[in-house]
């Protein structure tokens, strides 16, 4: 099976985060049949290791496996993780019979889309002394096959905040007997929209209101509960926490003014994906050699988030982008498909990066 056929199989078998059962089977078969690497199948994830007895350096190349829900129902590879996994596996196959002077581990991770997968792969770092961990993502809007990098934040930190207000329910005919949180939710939203507008001039920070609820559509009930949910994102973890504090302060103050109970929950937290500057400077040379063009970006490169940031606590990290075409539909849109032409380009970049690492 060649790498194009591998990608076709992965593309035809999308599975949601933390349910990548058949995806793992496809990758297992490919690695067993097309590489000479040692394969390790774990509970929900796997890795393949190219090890050399005299190697003094260990590199991990991480690829994601999960797909996303399709609008209107179903599942599809709307982020290109099928392509990322195929490129990594194809690179593993290209190492067959070769000595590269270092250990290279190919980590296939589940659950990136929900931020749950990186954490379960952390035992890898107890088994190996990892010198660096690397990953890439395809980027619509950039020339097909171009190499995109930065020495600082590649992808933003983000988290969801659900802020809940508790009042007192009553009959809709006697609203004075209850305590309706609608006014509090409205005040909170008004202030949050002002913050959102103030962030539009910054490259990485954003605040998006994603859900508002007050009671249920029951016309006989004056509701006693409500919530406002937002997504916040920032260039680094520290700025994110400052923004989180500001948002919660506004919501809690509004609740206090109206005599309401207030609680909150943090959902889908993602650390910022921050590159090691020295590693980025050195490994970006692979892009100059193997890519069709080489693009240095100011940080952050993208505002979306990646759970790859968790790995940077364990080893030096470098995350880069490969252009998937200036006319390519955006990630997570129904029209998106990973460009098959990127497979060989991505493998060439990975091999050059392994050489110079």
TAZINOR-V285687 format. One line per field, one symbol per residue. phi: phi as a letter, one per 40 degrees, with the letter a starting at -180 (. if undefined). burial: + if it has 24 or more other ideal C-beta (glycine too) atoms within 12 Angstrom, else -. A space follows every 10 residues. Layout:
# TAZINOR-V285687
phi: ???
burial: ???
This chain:
# TAZINOR-V285687
phi: .cccccdccc ccbcbcdgbc ccdccccdcc cccbbbccbb bbcgaaabbc bbdbcbabbb bbbcbcbbcc dghgbaccbg cccccccccc cccccdgbbb gacbbbbbbc fccbgbcdcc ccddcccbcc cabbaaacbd hbddgcbbaa cbccbccaab bbbbbbbaca cccbcccbbc cdcccccccd cccccdcccc cccbcabbcb ababgbcbcb bccbaaabbb bbaacacccc cccdcccccc ccccccccgb cbaabcbfcb cccbcccccc cccccccccb ccabbcbccc cbccbacddc cccbadbabb bbcbhcbcdc dgccccaccc ccdccccccc ccccccc
burial: --++-++-++ +-++++++++ --++-+++-+ +--++-+-++ ---+++++++ +-----++++ ++++++++-- ----++++++ ++++++++++ +++++----+ -+++++++++ ++++++++++ ++-++--+-+ ++++++++++ -+++++++++ ++++++++++ +++++++++- -------+++ ++-++-+++- ++--++--+- ---+++++++ -+-++----- -+++++++++ +++++++-++ --++-+++-+ ++-++--+-+ -+-+---+++ ++++++--++ -+++-++--+ ++-++-+-++ ++++++++++ ++-+++++++ +++++--+-- +----+++++ ++++++++++ +++++++
